């Protein structure tokens, strides 16, 4: 990295130059961050303490909540500090770590969403076989495969990015380090990097998306035969899942599949919010806090903490 990179550090961009706007941006991001941590922490606590929620669906919800807390912590705290201090410098090692962690969390998040679509398909279309198919061993192994393969995936993209030479401007047109912004700064040939991103995105992302789409097509074809009440319950579970997936995949694809020379700074920064901040913030609300069992478990946890504090 030292031999191929000529710039000593990178400078991240902010959403505004005025102090008042920077403070407002930092407060907004901080509120979203704290709300995300609180919501996901409640889900983790409730699904861990309540024995009735020791089921495959809540196992994946708990894992995704842990992942979401890590995911949003990679970008938002640093962005808040940069906005308040107006010190936007980030070291090469810090930039590489941020790229690795963002790609890792996004990759694992997408695999978790895919596994959860499979879980919903089996629960609705094959309810009698659900305990057999979605057994504990399957849940543990799919989680481990997602976590370990994410290390390889993120490592390949991060290493492939930092083998390039950065001898032009060191201003990253993002509020965090990401690959498309760095490719536009490189004075090396980035064709192989863009081709690798395209192949992996179309291969892994496209494959998972097709799997999820097929699962939901089968779910919807089965749900149509249900009664009105059961149909509404199934739709209320599946439609939000599709909504989060569409926002996450659509915004990420727009940023990563766009040619590096055709990037729009403001648009890319806004789109990046939708795949790095919005999903971790919405997941606890959509997947868990609208669920009666989870709400009851959270209520028990909150009341237990209240009475223990009172005592």
C-alpha positions as CSV (number, residue, x, y, z in Angstrom):
1,X,0.0,0.0,0.0
2,X,2.8,2.4,0.9
3,X,4.6,1.8,-2.5
4,X,1.5,2.2,-4.6
5,X,-0.3,5.1,-2.8
6,X,1.2,8.5,-3.0
7,X,-1.3,10.5,-1.0
8,X,-0.7,10.5,2.8
9,X,-4.4,10.7,3.7
10,X,-7.8,11.2,2.4
11,X,-10.3,14.1,3.0
12,X,-13.9,13.2,3.4
13,X,-16.7,15.5,2.2
14,X,-19.5,16.9,4.3
15,X,-23.0,17.7,3.5
16,X,-22.5,21.5,3.9
17,X,-19.9,24.1,4.7
18,X,-21.9,26.4,7.1
19,X,-21.4,25.6,10.8
20,X,-25.1,25.8,11.5
21,X,-25.9,23.2,8.8
22,X,-23.1,21.0,9.9
23,X,-24.3,21.0,13.5
24,X,-27.9,20.2,12.3
25,X,-26.5,17.4,10.1
26,X,-24.5,16.0,13.1
27,X,-27.6,16.1,15.4
28,X,-29.8,14.4,12.8
29,X,-27.3,11.6,12.3
30,X,-26.7,11.3,16.1
31,X,-30.5,10.9,16.7
32,X,-30.7,8.3,14.0
33,X,-27.7,6.5,15.4
34,X,-29.0,6.5,19.0
35,X,-32.5,5.4,17.9
36,X,-30.9,2.6,15.9
37,X,-28.8,1.4,18.8
38,X,-31.8,1.5,21.2
39,X,-34.2,-0.3,18.8
40,X,-31.7,-3.1,18.0
41,X,-30.6,-3.4,21.6
42,X,-34.2,-3.9,22.7
43,X,-34.6,-6.6,20.0
44,X,-31.4,-8.4,21.1
45,X,-32.5,-8.3,24.7
46,X,-36.1,-9.4,24.2
47,X,-35.2,-12.3,21.8
48,X,-32.5,-13.5,24.2
49,X,-34.4,-13.3,27.5
50,X,-37.9,-14.5,26.3
51,X,-37.9,-18.3,25.8
52,X,-41.0,-18.0,23.5
53,X,-38.8,-16.2,21.0
54,X,-36.1,-18.8,20.7
55,X,-37.2,-19.7,17.2
56,X,-35.4,-19.6,13.8
57,X,-37.0,-16.3,12.7
58,X,-36.0,-14.5,15.9
59,X,-32.6,-16.1,15.8
60,X,-31.9,-14.3,12.5
61,X,-33.6,-11.1,13.8
62,X,-31.2,-11.1,16.7
63,X,-28.2,-11.7,14.5
64,X,-29.3,-9.0,12.1
65,X,-29.8,-6.5,15.0
66,X,-26.2,-7.1,16.2
67,X,-25.0,-6.7,12.6
68,X,-27.0,-3.5,12.2
69,X,-25.5,-1.9,15.3
70,X,-22.1,-2.6,13.9
71,X,-23.0,-1.5,10.4
72,X,-24.2,2.0,11.4
73,X,-21.3,2.4,13.8
74,X,-18.8,2.2,11.0
75,X,-19.9,5.4,9.3
76,X,-22.2,7.6,11.5
77,X,-20.1,8.4,14.6
78,X,-17.1,9.4,12.4
79,X,-19.4,11.5,10.2
80,X,-20.8,13.3,13.2
81,X,-17.4,14.1,14.6
82,X,-16.2,15.4,11.2
83,X,-19.3,17.6,10.9
84,X,-18.8,19.1,14.4
85,X,-15.0,19.6,14.2
86,X,-14.7,20.2,10.5
87,X,-11.7,17.9,10.6
88,X,-12.4,15.6,7.6
89,X,-9.0,13.9,7.4
90,X,-8.9,10.1,7.5
91,X,-5.7,8.0,7.3
92,X,-5.1,5.3,4.7
93,X,-5.5,2.6,7.3
94,X,-8.7,4.1,8.6
95,X,-10.1,4.5,5.1
96,X,-9.2,0.8,4.3
97,X,-10.8,-0.3,7.5
98,X,-13.9,1.6,6.8
99,X,-14.2,0.2,3.3
100,X,-13.7,-3.3,4.5
101,X,-16.3,-3.0,7.3
102,X,-18.9,-1.3,5.1
103,X,-18.6,-4.0,2.4
104,X,-18.6,-6.8,5.0
105,X,-21.7,-5.6,6.9
106,X,-23.6,-4.8,3.6
107,X,-22.7,-8.3,2.3
108,X,-23.7,-10.2,5.4
109,X,-26.9,-8.0,5.7
110,X,-27.9,-9.0,2.2
111,X,-27.3,-12.7,3.0
112,X,-29.3,-12.5,6.2
113,X,-32.2,-10.9,4.3
114,X,-32.0,-13.8,1.8
115,X,-32.1,-16.4,4.6
116,X,-35.0,-14.6,6.2
117,X,-36.9,-14.8,2.9
118,X,-36.3,-18.5,2.9
119,X,-37.5,-18.7,6.5
120,X,-40.8,-16.9,5.6
121,X,-41.3,-19.1,2.6
122,X,-40.9,-22.3,4.6
123,X,-43.1,-20.9,7.5
124,X,-46.0,-20.0,5.1
125,X,-45.7,-22.5,2.3
126,X,-44.4,-25.6,4.2
127,X,-45.5,-25.0,7.8
128,X,-45.5,-28.7,8.7
129,X,-41.9,-29.1,7.6
130,X,-40.7,-25.8,9.2
131,X,-39.1,-27.4,12.4
132,X,-37.3,-29.9,10.2
133,X,-36.0,-27.6,7.5
134,X,-35.3,-24.5,9.7
135,X,-33.6,-26.5,12.5
136,X,-31.0,-25.1,14.8
137,X,-28.1,-26.6,12.9
138,X,-29.2,-25.0,9.6
139,X,-29.6,-21.6,11.4
140,X,-26.1,-21.8,12.9
141,X,-24.4,-23.0,9.8
142,X,-26.0,-20.4,7.4
143,X,-25.0,-17.7,9.9
144,X,-21.4,-18.9,10.1
145,X,-21.1,-19.2,6.3
146,X,-22.5,-15.7,5.9
147,X,-20.0,-14.2,8.4
148,X,-17.0,-16.1,7.2
149,X,-17.6,-15.6,3.5
150,X,-18.1,-11.9,4.2
151,X,-14.5,-11.7,5.4
152,X,-13.3,-13.1,2.1
153,X,-15.6,-10.9,0.0
154,X,-14.7,-7.7,1.8
155,X,-11.0,-8.6,1.8
156,X,-10.9,-9.1,-2.0
157,X,-12.6,-5.8,-2.8
158,X,-10.6,-3.8,-0.2
159,X,-7.2,-5.3,-1.3
160,X,-8.1,-4.8,-5.0
161,X,-8.9,-1.2,-4.3
162,X,-5.7,-0.3,-2.4
163,X,-3.4,-1.9,-4.9
164,X,-4.1,1.1,-7.0
165,X,-2.1,4.3,-7.1
166,X,-3.7,7.5,-5.7
167,X,-1.6,10.4,-7.0
168,X,-4.3,12.9,-7.9
169,X,-6.8,14.7,-5.5
170,X,-7.2,13.1,-2.1
171,X,-10.8,14.5,-1.6
172,X,-13.2,11.6,-1.3
173,X,-16.6,12.7,-2.5
174,X,-18.5,10.9,0.3
175,X,-19.0,11.3,4.0
176,X,-17.2,7.9,4.4
177,X,-14.7,5.9,2.4
178,X,-16.2,3.8,-0.3
179,X,-14.9,2.1,-3.4
180,X,-16.6,4.1,-6.1
181,X,-15.3,7.4,-4.7
182,X,-11.7,6.1,-4.5
183,X,-11.8,4.7,-8.0
184,X,-12.6,8.1,-9.3
185,X,-9.4,9.4,-7.5
186,X,-7.1,6.8,-8.8
187,X,-4.5,7.5,-11.5
188,X,-4.3,3.7,-12.3
189,X,-6.4,1.7,-14.7
190,X,-9.6,0.9,-12.8
191,X,-11.2,-1.3,-15.4
192,X,-10.4,-4.6,-13.6
193,X,-11.8,-3.1,-10.3
194,X,-15.1,-2.0,-12.0
195,X,-15.4,-5.4,-13.8
196,X,-14.9,-7.3,-10.5
197,X,-17.6,-5.1,-8.8
198,X,-19.9,-5.8,-11.7
199,X,-19.3,-9.6,-11.7
200,X,-19.7,-9.9,-7.9
201,X,-22.7,-7.6,-7.8
202,X,-24.5,-9.3,-10.6
203,X,-23.5,-12.8,-9.5
204,X,-24.1,-12.7,-5.7
205,X,-26.5,-9.8,-5.6
206,X,-28.5,-10.9,-8.6
207,X,-28.5,-14.5,-7.5
208,X,-29.8,-13.6,-4.0
209,X,-32.4,-11.2,-5.5
210,X,-33.7,-13.9,-7.8
211,X,-33.9,-16.3,-4.9
212,X,-35.8,-13.8,-2.8
213,X,-38.1,-12.9,-5.6
214,X,-39.0,-16.6,-6.3
215,X,-39.6,-17.1,-2.6
216,X,-42.0,-14.2,-2.4
217,X,-43.8,-15.2,-5.6
218,X,-44.5,-18.6,-4.0
219,X,-45.5,-16.9,-0.7
220,X,-47.9,-14.6,-2.5
221,X,-49.4,-17.5,-4.5
222,X,-50.0,-19.4,-1.3
223,X,-51.2,-16.4,0.7
224,X,-54.0,-15.7,-1.9
225,X,-55.7,-19.0,-0.7
226,X,-55.7,-17.9,2.9
227,X,-58.6,-16.2,4.7
228,X,-58.7,-12.4,4.7
229,X,-57.3,-12.1,8.2
230,X,-54.4,-14.6,7.6
231,X,-53.7,-13.0,4.3
232,X,-53.4,-9.5,5.9
233,X,-51.0,-10.9,8.5
234,X,-48.8,-12.6,5.9
235,X,-48.7,-9.5,3.8
236,X,-47.9,-7.3,6.8
237,X,-44.8,-9.5,7.4
238,X,-43.6,-9.9,3.8
239,X,-44.2,-6.5,2.2
240,X,-42.0,-4.5,4.7
241,X,-39.3,-7.1,4.1
242,X,-39.5,-6.4,0.4
243,X,-39.5,-2.6,1.0
244,X,-36.3,-2.7,3.0
245,X,-34.7,-5.0,0.5
246,X,-35.6,-2.7,-2.4
247,X,-34.2,0.4,-0.7
248,X,-31.1,-1.4,0.3
249,X,-30.3,-3.1,-3.0
250,X,-31.5,-0.3,-5.2
251,X,-29.5,2.5,-3.6
252,X,-26.4,0.4,-3.3
253,X,-26.6,-0.8,-6.9
254,X,-27.0,2.8,-8.2
255,X,-23.8,3.9,-6.4
256,X,-21.6,0.8,-7.1
257,X,-22.7,0.0,-10.7
258,X,-22.4,3.6,-12.0
259,X,-19.2,4.3,-13.9
260,X,-16.7,6.1,-11.7
261,X,-16.4,9.1,-14.1
262,X,-20.2,9.7,-14.1
263,X,-20.7,10.0,-10.3
264,X,-22.8,12.8,-8.9
265,X,-21.5,13.8,-5.4
266,X,-24.7,15.0,-3.8
267,X,-26.8,12.2,-5.3
268,X,-24.2,9.5,-4.3
269,X,-24.1,10.9,-0.7
270,X,-27.9,10.8,-0.4
271,X,-28.1,7.3,-1.9
272,X,-25.4,6.0,0.4
273,X,-27.6,7.1,3.4
274,X,-30.2,4.7,2.1
275,X,-28.0,1.7,2.1
276,X,-25.8,2.4,5.2
277,X,-28.1,4.2,7.6
278,X,-31.8,3.7,6.7
279,X,-31.8,-0.2,6.8
280,X,-30.3,-0.5,10.3
281,X,-32.7,2.2,11.5
282,X,-35.8,0.7,9.9
283,X,-35.1,-3.0,10.6
284,X,-36.1,-3.0,14.3
285,X,-39.3,-1.2,13.4
286,X,-40.4,-3.2,10.4
287,X,-39.2,-6.7,11.5
288,X,-39.7,-6.7,15.2
289,X,-41.5,-3.8,16.9
290,X,-44.6,-4.4,14.7
291,X,-44.7,-8.0,15.8
292,X,-47.0,-8.7,18.7
293,X,-44.7,-11.4,20.3
294,X,-41.7,-9.1,20.2
295,X,-43.7,-6.1,21.5
296,X,-44.9,-8.2,24.4
297,X,-41.3,-9.4,25.1
298,X,-40.0,-5.8,24.9
299,X,-42.7,-4.6,27.3
300,X,-41.7,-7.3,29.8
301,X,-38.0,-6.3,29.5
302,X,-38.9,-2.6,30.0
303,X,-41.2,-3.3,32.9
304,X,-38.6,-5.6,34.5
305,X,-35.9,-2.8,34.3
306,X,-38.4,-0.3,35.6
307,X,-39.3,-2.3,38.7
308,X,-35.6,-3.3,39.3
309,X,-34.6,0.4,39.2
310,X,-37.5,1.3,41.5
311,X,-36.4,-1.3,44.0
